[in-house]
Amino acid sequence: QMYVATGSVQCVNERSRCVQEPCDLFLTGMNEFLVQREANGRSELTVRFEKSVVRSFLLYLENAGVMAFSMIEKDIVEAYLIVLQSK
């Protein structure tokens, strides 16, 4: 599998399963979101899937130069949706 990190693509060995995490601010926000999802009764499998989706989006934001939630704009989200459609 491949993960995008600050503009460069890194290969990840299947055995090591190293997973790139977003910057501290985004990581804190993501973890707060996931705690809420668990508190709302989501299954562990659902929460793991949501974590993967949110992590990918946050890494995309970082690569786009967005370093705060307040900087997220409609055009950035639309551009990310186009990236998802291509997958």
Rosetta constraint file for C-alpha pairs under 8 A:
AtomPair CA 1 CA 11 HARMONIC 6.27 0.50
AtomPair CA 1 CA 12 HARMONIC 5.81 0.50
AtomPair CA 1 CA 13 HARMONIC 7.62 0.50
AtomPair CA 1 CA 14 HARMONIC 7.49 0.50
AtomPair CA 2 CA 9 HARMONIC 6.46 0.50
AtomPair CA 2 CA 10 HARMONIC 5.73 0.50
AtomPair CA 2 CA 11 HARMONIC 4.88 0.50
AtomPair CA 2 CA 12 HARMONIC 6.05 0.50
AtomPair CA 3 CA 9 HARMONIC 5.76 0.50
AtomPair CA 3 CA 10 HARMONIC 5.55 0.50
AtomPair CA 3 CA 11 HARMONIC 6.80 0.50
AtomPair CA 3 CA 12 HARMONIC 7.45 0.50
AtomPair CA 3 CA 19 HARMONIC 7.91 0.50
AtomPair CA 3 CA 20 HARMONIC 7.15 0.50
AtomPair CA 4 CA 8 HARMONIC 5.78 0.50
AtomPair CA 4 CA 9 HARMONIC 4.58 0.50
AtomPair CA 4 CA 10 HARMONIC 6.36 0.50
AtomPair CA 4 CA 59 HARMONIC 7.27 0.50
AtomPair CA 4 CA 60 HARMONIC 7.87 0.50
AtomPair CA 5 CA 9 HARMONIC 6.16 0.50
AtomPair CA 5 CA 10 HARMONIC 7.13 0.50
AtomPair CA 5 CA 20 HARMONIC 7.30 0.50
AtomPair CA 5 CA 59 HARMONIC 6.99 0.50
AtomPair CA 5 CA 63 HARMONIC 7.16 0.50
AtomPair CA 6 CA 59 HARMONIC 7.88 0.50
AtomPair CA 6 CA 62 HARMONIC 6.83 0.50
AtomPair CA 6 CA 63 HARMONIC 5.03 0.50
AtomPair CA 7 CA 63 HARMONIC 5.85 0.50
AtomPair CA 12 CA 16 HARMONIC 7.33 0.50
AtomPair CA 12 CA 17 HARMONIC 6.59 0.50
AtomPair CA 12 CA 18 HARMONIC 6.47 0.50
AtomPair CA 12 CA 19 HARMONIC 7.99 0.50
AtomPair CA 13 CA 17 HARMONIC 6.31 0.50
AtomPair CA 13 CA 18 HARMONIC 7.65 0.50
AtomPair CA 21 CA 27 HARMONIC 6.94 0.50
AtomPair CA 21 CA 55 HARMONIC 6.88 0.50
AtomPair CA 21 CA 59 HARMONIC 7.58 0.50
AtomPair CA 22 CA 26 HARMONIC 5.84 0.50
AtomPair CA 22 CA 27 HARMONIC 5.50 0.50
AtomPair CA 22 CA 55 HARMONIC 6.70 0.50
AtomPair CA 22 CA 58 HARMONIC 6.15 0.50
AtomPair CA 22 CA 59 HARMONIC 5.55 0.50
AtomPair CA 22 CA 62 HARMONIC 7.53 0.50
AtomPair CA 23 CA 27 HARMONIC 5.90 0.50
AtomPair CA 23 CA 62 HARMONIC 7.83 0.50
AtomPair CA 24 CA 28 HARMONIC 6.02 0.50
AtomPair CA 25 CA 29 HARMONIC 6.42 0.50
AtomPair CA 25 CA 68 HARMONIC 7.37 0.50
AtomPair CA 26 CA 30 HARMONIC 6.00 0.50
AtomPair CA 26 CA 58 HARMONIC 6.63 0.50
AtomPair CA 26 CA 68 HARMONIC 7.57 0.50
AtomPair CA 26 CA 69 HARMONIC 7.77 0.50
AtomPair CA 27 CA 31 HARMONIC 6.10 0.50
AtomPair CA 28 CA 32 HARMONIC 6.22 0.50
AtomPair CA 29 CA 33 HARMONIC 6.22 0.50
AtomPair CA 30 CA 34 HARMONIC 6.24 0.50
AtomPair CA 30 CA 51 HARMONIC 7.45 0.50
AtomPair CA 30 CA 54 HARMONIC 6.98 0.50
AtomPair CA 30 CA 55 HARMONIC 7.49 0.50
AtomPair CA 31 CA 35 HARMONIC 6.15 0.50
AtomPair CA 32 CA 36 HARMONIC 6.36 0.50
AtomPair CA 33 CA 37 HARMONIC 6.30 0.50
AtomPair CA 34 CA 38 HARMONIC 6.21 0.50
AtomPair CA 34 CA 47 HARMONIC 6.52 0.50
AtomPair CA 34 CA 50 HARMONIC 7.82 0.50
AtomPair CA 34 CA 51 HARMONIC 6.99 0.50
AtomPair CA 35 CA 39 HARMONIC 6.14 0.50
AtomPair CA 36 CA 40 HARMONIC 6.17 0.50
AtomPair CA 37 CA 41 HARMONIC 6.76 0.50
AtomPair CA 37 CA 42 HARMONIC 5.77 0.50
AtomPair CA 37 CA 47 HARMONIC 6.82 0.50
AtomPair CA 38 CA 42 HARMONIC 5.10 0.50
AtomPair CA 38 CA 43 HARMONIC 7.08 0.50
AtomPair CA 38 CA 44 HARMONIC 7.56 0.50
AtomPair CA 38 CA 47 HARMONIC 6.88 0.50
AtomPair CA 42 CA 46 HARMONIC 6.17 0.50
AtomPair CA 42 CA 47 HARMONIC 6.40 0.50
AtomPair CA 43 CA 47 HARMONIC 6.26 0.50
AtomPair CA 44 CA 48 HARMONIC 6.15 0.50
AtomPair CA 45 CA 49 HARMONIC 6.26 0.50
AtomPair CA 46 CA 50 HARMONIC 6.14 0.50
AtomPair CA 47 CA 51 HARMONIC 6.03 0.50
AtomPair CA 48 CA 52 HARMONIC 6.37 0.50
AtomPair CA 49 CA 53 HARMONIC 6.39 0.50
AtomPair CA 50 CA 54 HARMONIC 6.02 0.50
AtomPair CA 51 CA 55 HARMONIC 5.85 0.50
AtomPair CA 52 CA 56 HARMONIC 6.24 0.50
AtomPair CA 53 CA 57 HARMONIC 6.43 0.50
AtomPair CA 54 CA 58 HARMONIC 6.15 0.50
AtomPair CA 55 CA 59 HARMONIC 6.13 0.50
AtomPair CA 56 CA 60 HARMONIC 6.18 0.50
AtomPair CA 57 CA 61 HARMONIC 6.26 0.50
AtomPair CA 57 CA 80 HARMONIC 7.54 0.50
AtomPair CA 58 CA 62 HARMONIC 6.31 0.50
AtomPair CA 59 CA 63 HARMONIC 6.26 0.50
AtomPair CA 60 CA 64 HARMONIC 6.21 0.50
AtomPair CA 60 CA 80 HARMONIC 7.43 0.50
AtomPair CA 61 CA 65 HARMONIC 6.39 0.50
AtomPair CA 61 CA 66 HARMONIC 5.12 0.50
AtomPair CA 61 CA 67 HARMONIC 7.28 0.50
AtomPair CA 61 CA 72 HARMONIC 7.88 0.50
AtomPair CA 61 CA 76 HARMONIC 7.82 0.50
AtomPair CA 62 CA 66 HARMONIC 5.17 0.50
AtomPair CA 62 CA 67 HARMONIC 5.96 0.50
AtomPair CA 66 CA 71 HARMONIC 5.95 0.50
AtomPair CA 66 CA 72 HARMONIC 6.74 0.50
AtomPair CA 67 CA 71 HARMONIC 7.10 0.50
AtomPair CA 68 CA 72 HARMONIC 7.33 0.50
AtomPair CA 72 CA 76 HARMONIC 6.67 0.50
AtomPair CA 72 CA 77 HARMONIC 7.49 0.50
AtomPair CA 73 CA 77 HARMONIC 6.61 0.50
AtomPair CA 74 CA 78 HARMONIC 6.15 0.50
AtomPair CA 75 CA 79 HARMONIC 6.07 0.50
AtomPair CA 76 CA 80 HARMONIC 6.27 0.50
AtomPair CA 77 CA 81 HARMONIC 6.26 0.50
AtomPair CA 78 CA 82 HARMONIC 6.45 0.50
AtomPair CA 79 CA 83 HARMONIC 6.51 0.50
AtomPair CA 80 CA 84 HARMONIC 6.30 0.50
AtomPair CA 81 CA 85 HARMONIC 6.18 0.50
AtomPair CA 82 CA 86 HARMONIC 6.41 0.50
AtomPair CA 83 CA 87 HARMONIC 6.78 0.50
